[in-house]
Amino acid sequence: MDKDIDLNGIKDVEPVFDNPPYLDNSGLLCVIGFYATKPSQAGFNLKYLPENDGWKLAGIRVKMK
């Protein structure tokens, strides 16, 4: 956020997942991957908590590569 990066360029790009989503030892659903954009790639690490019949976003990390 402090670098004021515009992520609008990824809205129509399909994500590439490093591995299939998985449950960690705490029961969080982890989704890790990136958007294959140029010149930089936007990597992401998302964590979700189970809530009712779905998932609630519990953590998000985005890193430009």
C-alpha positions in Angstrom: 0.0 0.0 0.0 2.8 2.4 0.8 4.2 2.0 -2.8 0.8 3.0 -4.4 0.8 0.1 -6.9 -2.1 -0.2 -9.3 -3.4 -3.8 -9.5 -6.2 -3.0 -12.0 -4.1 -4.8 -14.7 -4.8 -8.2 -13.2 -8.6 -8.1 -13.2 -8.9 -10.0 -16.5 -5.9 -12.3 -16.0 -6.3 -15.9 -14.7 -4.3 -16.7 -11.6 -1.6 -19.4 -11.7 -1.6 -21.5 -8.5 1.7 -22.7 -7.0 -0.1 -25.8 -5.6 -3.7 -26.8 -5.1 -5.4 -25.0 -2.2 -4.8 -26.8 1.1 -5.8 -26.7 4.8 -3.0 -25.8 7.2 -2.5 -27.2 10.7 -4.9 -24.5 12.1 -7.7 -25.4 9.6 -7.2 -22.3 7.5 -7.6 -22.7 3.7 -4.4 -21.5 2.0 -4.3 -20.3 -1.6 -0.9 -19.3 -3.0 -0.1 -18.2 -6.6 0.6 -15.3 -8.9 -0.7 -13.4 -11.9 1.6 -13.8 -14.9 1.7 -10.2 -15.9 4.6 -8.3 -17.4 6.9 -6.6 -16.6 6.0 -7.5 -12.9 4.1 -10.4 -11.5 1.7 -10.0 -8.6 2.2 -12.9 -6.2 -0.5 -13.6 -3.6 -1.0 -15.7 -0.4 -4.6 -15.8 0.8 -5.9 -17.5 4.0 -9.6 -18.2 4.7 -11.4 -19.3 7.9 -14.4 -21.6 7.6 -17.6 -19.7 8.4 -21.1 -21.1 8.2 -21.3 -22.8 4.8 -18.4 -20.9 3.2 -15.1 -19.2 3.8 -14.2 -15.8 5.2 -11.0 -14.1 4.1 -8.7 -14.0 7.2 -5.3 -12.9 5.6 -4.0 -11.5 2.4 -0.4 -10.9 1.3 0.4 -9.5 -2.2 4.0 -9.1 -3.4 5.2 -7.7 -6.7 7.9 -9.8 -8.2 
